[in-house]
Amino acid sequence: MTNALPPIPTSAALKAYQSVDSGANATDPTNSFANLLGRALDGAIATGHQADTQAEQAIAGHGDLTQVVTAVSRAELALQTTTAVRDRVLQAYQDIIKMPI
């Protein structure tokens, strides 16, 4: 059985721990949840555009079929991930709404 996630270098883990321990992430507005979601959504959109570009090049006869399939697969995975996150956020919102006050 192989790990699904690559190992995290010790230096990167230490740096992340130190920034959280010092409270740097709490005051940095670029590390907010909304910014994180925005960057993830921008990445998913960019992946979709990249797949479109690869497909257009293939239709014009200038693209490689392997690159097209890879780009479309990445775009599909990005869309599935975005949909899953949206569903989880909506479910969390509904759970919060149902809580008694």
Stockholm file with secondary structure:
# STOCKHOLM 1.0

chainA/1-101         MTNALPPIPTSAALKAYQSVDSGANATDPTNSFANLLGRALDGAIATGHQADTQAEQAIAGHGDLTQVVTAVSRAELALQTTTAVRDRVLQAYQDIIKMPI
#=GR chainA/1-101 SS CCCSSCCCCHHHHHHHHHHHHTTHHHHCGGGSHHHHHHHHHHHHHHHHHHHHHHHHHHHTTCSCHHHHHHHHHHHHHHHHHHHHHHHHHHHHHHHHHHSCC
#=GC SS_cons         CCCSSCCCCHHHHHHHHHHHHTTHHHHCGGGSHHHHHHHHHHHHHHHHHHHHHHHHHHHTTCSCHHHHHHHHHHHHHHHHHHHHHHHHHHHHHHHHHHSCC
//
